C-alpha cells in the first residue's frame, strides 16, 4: 500500500479505535473477575455464618478447619459436622444471604445418612418466577456425614447483568469500530472511482484537443482563402466553426484544470504582480469576446495593489466571474469591480446587474457540475465547472470567497486576499 497522508490517517484512526476497544475489553475482563470474586466472598462468608449459628444452637464448637468447599463457581459443599434440621437451615440461609445483600436464586440438598442419598431441599427464587428444579445436580461427597450442598443456577447470569454498563460501553465501541471500517471502505472505494473518473477525463480531453487543434488550424487557413473571402455565407460559416472550436477548446481547458486540481497535480506558481494589470487584461478579453456595449467599471483608490499569487489562475478566476456576470444577464451588462485595501487584506468585489440567484442556491453554486435553476440555464452553455474552479483556486491560495444577492438585482462576488 502506498503510504500517503490519507492512508496514514486511516491507519492511525484504526489503531486508536482498536486500542480503545482492547482497553475496554481488558477493563471488562477485570470487572468480571472482580465481580466473581466479590460474589464468591459473599457466599463464603454467608455460609460460614450459617455453620456458626447451627453450632451455636447445638452448643458445640465450630471446627477450626474450613467447613466450606467450593466445587465450582456455582456449587458449594458445606460440612456442618453436626446435626441440623432442614427448616432451620433454610431460615439461616435466607437471613445470612440477606445480610450480605446476595439477592440471587439458589437451591440446596441435604445428605441423609439413613438412605445414603442427597435429599433435595428447595429452590429459593429472588423473584416470583418459577424456576426448574435440578435434583440430579447434587452428588454425594464421600467421607462426610452431616453436610449439605448448595448451588446457584443463575450465578453466571448475575455476573453479566451486574456488568450491564460495561457491556453497553463495549457494544458502543464495537459499533464505532464497525462504522469506522465501513466508512473507510466506502472512502477507499469512492477514492478509486474518483481516480478512475479523473483519468478518464484527462484522457478524454487530451484526445479531444488534437482534433480541435486540427479544426482550428484548417479553419484559420480556410478563412483567408480567396474563395471563402469572396463568399459571405462561406466566410460566415468558417467564422462560426472557428468561434465554436475556440469555445469548445476553452471548455476542455477548464475540465483539465479541474481534473488536475482534484488529483492534486495542480501546482501554483506564485509571483508578485499588480492586481489592476490582470483585471484590466481580463476586462479587455471580455470586451473583445462580447462587444463594446458591456460596461465594466473598475474602482480603486490606488494605481497598484501587489499580491503574491499564481497570476495565470488569478486571471482565470477574474475572467470566470466576469464571464458569468455577462452570461446570466437579461439586460445590458454592467459590472463594477471595487478594490479596497486594509492592513490585513485586499478585497475584490464584483457587482453585476444580472438575474441574481435564489437564496437556497447560494451555498451550492460552488459545487462541481452545479448549475442554477433558471430560464438562462438552457440558454447558457457550460458544465457547471466555472465557479467550482474559482472556489478551488481561492481555496488553494487560502483566500475567502462569498456570494450574495444585491438589494435590487444581480449578485456581488467578494474575494478576500490576506496579506
C-alpha positions in Angstrom: 0.0 0.0 0.0 1.2 3.5 -0.8 1.5 5.4 2.4 0.1 8.8 1.5 -1.5 11.2 4.0 -4.9 9.6 3.8 -3.7 6.1 4.3 -1.6 7.2 7.4 -4.7 8.9 8.9 -6.9 5.8 8.3 -4.2 3.5 9.8 -3.7 5.7 12.9 -7.5 6.0 13.4 -7.9 2.3 13.1 -5.1 1.7 15.6 -6.6 4.2 18.0 -10.1 2.6 17.9 -8.7 -0.9 18.3 -6.6 0.3 21.2 -9.6 1.8 23.0 -11.6 -1.4 22.3 -8.8 -3.6 23.6 -8.6 -1.4 26.8 -12.4 -1.7 27.2 -12.3 -5.5 26.8 -9.5 -5.6 29.4 -11.4 -3.5 31.8 -14.5 -5.7 31.2 -12.5 -8.8 31.9 -11.1 -7.3 35.1 -14.5 -6.2 36.2 -15.9 -9.7 35.5 -13.1 -11.3 37.6 -13.7 -8.8 40.4 -17.5 -9.5 40.3 -16.9 -13.2 40.5 -14.5 -12.7 43.5 -17.0 -10.5 45.3 -19.9 -13.0 44.8 -17.6 -15.8 46.0 -16.6 -14.0 49.1 -20.2 -13.1 50.0 -21.3 -16.7 49.5 -18.4 -17.9 51.6 -19.0 -15.5 54.5 -22.8 -16.2 54.5 -22.3 -20.0 54.6 -19.7 -19.6 57.4 -22.2 -17.7 59.5 -24.8 -20.4 58.8 -22.5 -23.1 60.1 -21.6 -20.9 63.1 -25.3 -20.4 64.0 -26.1 -24.1 63.7 -23.2 -24.9 66.1 -24.3 -22.2 68.4 -27.8 -23.7 68.5 -26.4 -27.1 69.3 -24.0 -25.5 71.8 -21.0 -27.1 70.1 -17.6 -25.7 69.0 -17.2 -24.7 65.4 -14.4 -26.8 63.8 -11.2 -24.9 63.1 -10.7 -26.3 59.6 -12.7 -24.7 56.8 -16.1 -26.3 56.5 -16.9 -24.8 53.1 -15.6 -26.3 49.9 -16.1 -24.7 46.5 -16.5 -27.3 43.9 -17.3 -24.9 41.0 -18.2 -21.2 40.8 -21.9 -22.1 41.4 -21.7 -25.2 43.5 -20.6 -25.5 47.2 -20.5 -28.3 49.8 -20.7 -27.3 53.4 -19.6 -29.8 56.1 -21.6 -28.8 59.2 -20.2 -31.7 61.2 -23.2 -31.6 63.4 -26.9 -32.4 63.3 -29.3 -29.8 61.9 -32.8 -29.5 60.6 -33.8 -28.6 57.1 -36.2 -25.8 58.2 -33.5 -24.3 60.4 -31.0 -24.4 57.5 -33.4 -22.8 55.1 -34.1 -20.0 57.6 -30.4 -19.3 58.2 -29.6 -19.3 54.5 -32.2 -16.7 53.8 -31.2 -14.4 56.7 -27.5 -14.6 56.0 -27.8 -14.1 52.3 -30.0 -11.0 53.0 -27.3 -9.7 55.4 -24.6 -9.7 52.7 -27.1 -8.4 50.1 -26.9 -11.6 48.0 -30.2 -11.4 46.1 -29.8 -14.4 43.8 -31.6 -17.8 43.2 -30.3 -20.9 44.9 -31.3 -24.4 45.7 -29.9 -26.8 48.3 -29.9 -30.5 49.2 -29.1 -32.3 52.5 -27.3 -35.6 52.8 -29.4 -38.3 54.5 -27.2 -40.9 56.1 -30.1 -43.3 56.7 -30.7 -43.6 52.9 -27.2 -42.6 51.9 -28.7 -40.2 49.4 -28.9 -36.4 48.8 -32.3 -35.3 49.8 -33.4 -32.3 47.7 -34.5 -29.3 49.8 -35.9 -26.4 48.0 -35.4 -23.9 45.2 -35.4 -20.4 46.6 -36.1 -17.7 44.0 -35.3 -14.0 44.3 -38.3 -13.2 42.1 -41.8 -14.7 41.6 -40.8 -16.6 38.5 -40.9 -20.3 38.8 -37.5 -21.9 38.0 -36.8 -25.6 37.1 -35.6 -27.8 39.9 -32.5 -29.8 39.4 -32.5 -32.6 41.9 -29.9 -34.6 39.9 -27.4 -31.8 40.1 -26.4 -32.7 43.7 -23.9 -35.5 44.2 -22.7 -37.2 47.3 -19.4 -36.4 48.9 -17.5 -39.3 50.4 -16.2 -39.1 53.9 -18.8 -36.6 55.2 -21.9 -37.3 57.3 -23.5 -34.0 58.4 -23.4 -31.7 55.4 -25.4 -30.0 52.7 -24.8 -28.8 49.2 -25.9 -25.6 47.6 -25.9 -24.4 44.1 -26.6 -21.1 42.4 -28.1 -21.8 38.9 -28.4 -18.1 37.9 -24.9 -17.0 39.1 -23.3 -16.6 35.7 -26.4 -14.6 34.5 -26.0 -12.4 37.6 -22.3 -11.7 36.7 -23.4 -10.5 33.2 -26.3 -8.3 34.4 -24.2 -6.7 37.2 -21.8 -5.5 34.5 -24.5 -4.1 32.3 -22.9 -0.6 31.8 -19.6 -2.2 30.8 -21.4 -4.3 28.1 -23.1 -1.2 26.8 -19.8 0.7 26.5 -18.2 -2.3 24.8 -21.1 -2.6 22.4 -20.9 1.1 21.5 -17.1 0.8 20.9 -17.7 -2.2 18.7 -20.4 -0.3 16.8 -18.0 2.6 16.3 -15.3 0.3 15.0 -17.7 -1.3 12.5 -19.0 2.1 11.3 -15.4 3.3 11.0 -14.3 0.3 9.0 -17.4 0.6 6.8 -16.8 4.3 6.2 -13.1 3.7 5.4 -14.1 1.0 2.8 -16.6 3.4 1.3 -14.0 6.2 1.2 -11.4 4.0 -0.4 -14.0 2.8 -3.0 -15.1 6.4 -3.7 -11.4 7.5 -4.0 -10.8 4.7 -6.5 -13.9 5.8 -8.6 -12.7 9.4 -8.4 -9.2 8.5 -9.7 -10.8 6.5 -12.5 -13.0 9.4 -13.3 -10.1 11.8 -13.3 -8.0 9.5 -15.5 -11.0 9.2 -17.9 -11.5 13.0 -18.1 -7.8 13.6 -18.6 -7.6 11.0 -21.4 -10.8 12.2 -23.0 -9.9 15.9 -23.0 -6.4 15.2 -24.4 -8.0 13.1 -27.1 -10.4 16.0 -27.9 -7.6 18.6 -28.0 -5.8 17.1 -31.0 -8.8 17.1 -33.5 -9.9 20.6 -32.2 -6.4 22.0 -32.9 -6.6 20.5 -36.4 -10.0 22.0 -37.0 -8.8 25.4 -35.8 -5.7 25.3 -38.0 -7.7 24.2 -41.0 -10.4 26.8 -40.3 -8.0 29.7 -39.9 -6.2 28.7 -43.1 -9.5 28.3 -45.0 -10.8 31.7 -43.7 -8.1 33.5 -45.7 -8.6 31.7 -48.9 -9.9 33.8 -51.8 -12.9 31.5 -52.4 -14.0 32.0 -48.8 -13.4 35.7 -48.5 -15.4 36.4 -51.7 -18.4 34.3 -50.4 -20.1 36.0 -47.4 -22.0 32.8 -46.5 -18.9 30.6 -46.5 -16.9 33.2 -44.6 -19.7 33.3 -42.0 -19.8 29.5 -41.7 -16.0 29.3 -41.3 -16.1 32.0 -38.6 -18.8 30.1 -36.8 -16.6 27.0 -36.9 -13.6 28.9 -35.5 -15.7 30.5 -32.7 -17.3 27.3 -31.6 -14.0 25.4 -31.8 -12.4 28.1 -29.6 -15.4 27.8 -27.2 -15.0 24.0 -27.1 -11.3 24.4 -26.5 -11.9 26.7 -23.5 -14.3 24.1 -22.0 -11.7 21.4 -22.4 -9.0 23.5 -20.8 -11.4 24.2 -17.9 -12.1 20.5 -17.4 -8.3 19.8 -17.5 -7.7 22.4 -14.8 -10.4 20.9 -12.6 -9.1 17.3 -13.1 -5.6 18.5 -12.2 -6.8 20.2 -9.0 -8.8 17.2 -8.0 -5.9 14.8 -8.4 -3.5 17.3 -6.6 -1.5 17.8 -9.8 -2.3 21.5 -9.9 0.8 23.4 -8.7 0.6 27.1 -8.0 3.5 29.2 -9.4 3.3 32.2 -7.2 4.8 35.6 -8.3 4.3 39.2 -7.2 2.1 41.2 -9.6 -0.3 44.1 -9.7 -4.0 43.1 -9.5 -5.1 46.0 -11.6 -2.9 44.8 -14.6 -4.5 41.4 -14.5 -8.1 42.7 -14.1 -7.5 45.2 -16.9 -6.3 42.4 -19.2 -9.3 40.2 -18.3 -11.6 43.2 -19.0 -10.2 43.7 -22.5 -10.6 39.9 -23.2 -14.2 40.0 -22.2 -14.9 43.1 -24.2 -13.4 41.6 -27.3 -15.5 38.5 -26.8 -18.9 40.1 -26.2 -18.7 43.6 -27.6 -18.3 47.2 -26.5 -21.9 47.6 -25.2 -20.8 45.9 -22.0 -19.9 48.2 -19.1 -17.1 47.2 -16.8 -16.1 49.8 -14.2 -13.0 49.4 -12.0 -13.0 51.5 -8.8 -9.8 51.7 -6.8 -8.1 54.2 -4.6 -4.5 53.3 -5.8 -2.8 52.5 -9.1 -1.1 49.5 -7.7 -2.1 46.6 -5.5 0.6 44.0 -5.2 -0.2 40.4 -4.2 1.8 37.1 -4.2 -0.3 34.5 -6.1 -0.4 32.5 -9.3 -1.0 35.1 -11.9 -2.4 32.7 -14.6 -5.0 31.2 -12.3 -5.9 34.5 -10.8 -6.5 35.8 -14.3 -8.8 32.8 -14.9 -10.7 33.5 -11.7 -11.4 37.1 -12.7 -12.3 36.0 -16.2 -14.8 33.4 -15.0 -16.5 35.8 -12.6 -16.9 38.4 -15.4 -18.0 35.8 -17.9 -20.7 34.5 -15.6 -21.9 38.1 -14.8 -22.5 38.7 -18.6 -24.0 35.3 -19.5 -26.6 35.4 -16.7 -28.0 38.8 -17.6 -31.2 39.8 -19.3 -30.2 43.5 -19.9 -27.1 45.4 -20.9 -24.5 44.0 -18.6 -23.0 46.5 -16.1 -20.2 45.3 -13.8 -18.5 47.3 -11.1 -15.2 46.0 -9.7 -14.3 47.6 -6.4 -10.8 47.1 -4.9 -10.2 48.1 -1.2 -7.2 47.5 1.0 -6.8 47.3 4.7 -3.9 46.4 7.0 -4.9 42.7 6.9 -6.3 42.1 3.4 -7.1 43.2 -0.2 -10.8 42.8 -1.0 -12.2 42.5 -4.5 -15.9 43.0 -5.1 -17.5 42.1 -8.4 -21.0 43.6 -8.5 -23.3 43.0 -11.5 -26.9 43.7 -12.6 -27.7 40.2 -13.7 -30.7 37.9 -12.9 -29.4 37.0 -9.4 -29.5 33.7 -7.6 -32.3 32.2 -5.5 -31.2 32.3 -1.8 -31.4 28.5 -1.2 -29.0 28.0 -4.1 -26.3 30.5 -3.0 -24.4 27.8 -1.0 -24.5 25.3 -3.8 -23.1 27.4 -6.7 -19.5 26.4 -6.0 -20.3 22.7 -6.2 -18.9 20.7 -9.1 -21.3 20.4 -12.1 -23.9 22.5 -10.3 -25.9 25.0 -12.4 -28.6 27.3 -11.1 -32.2 26.5 -11.9 -33.3 29.4 -14.1 -34.5 30.1 -17.6 -31.0 31.1 -18.5 -29.7 27.6 -17.7 -30.8 26.3 -21.1 -29.6 29.3 -23.0 -26.2 29.5 -21.4 -23.7 26.7 -22.3 -21.3 25.1 -19.8 -20.7 22.2 -17.5 -21.1 23.9 -14.1 -17.4 24.0 -13.6 -16.6 27.7 -13.7 -17.4 28.7 -10.1 -16.1 25.3 -8.9 -12.8 26.2 -10.5 -12.9 29.7 -8.9 -13.6 28.3 -5.5 -10.8 25.7 -5.9 -8.2 28.3 -6.8 -9.3 30.5 -3.9 -9.0 27.6 -1.5 -5.5 26.7 -2.8 -4.5 30.3 -2.2 -6.3 30.3 1.2 -8.5 33.2 0.1 -12.1 33.7 1.2 -14.8 33.9 -1.4 -18.5 34.5 -0.9 -21.6 35.5 -2.9 -24.6 37.5 -2.0 -27.6 38.9 -3.8 -27.8 42.7 -4.3 -30.8 44.6 -2.9 -32.0 45.5 -6.5 -30.8 42.9 -8.9 -27.7 40.9 -9.6 -25.1 39.5 -7.3 -21.8 40.5 -5.6 -18.9 38.2 -5.5 -16.3 39.1 -2.9 -12.8 37.7 -2.7 -10.7 38.5 0.4 -6.9 38.1 -0.1 -5.0 38.1 3.2 -1.7 39.9 3.2 
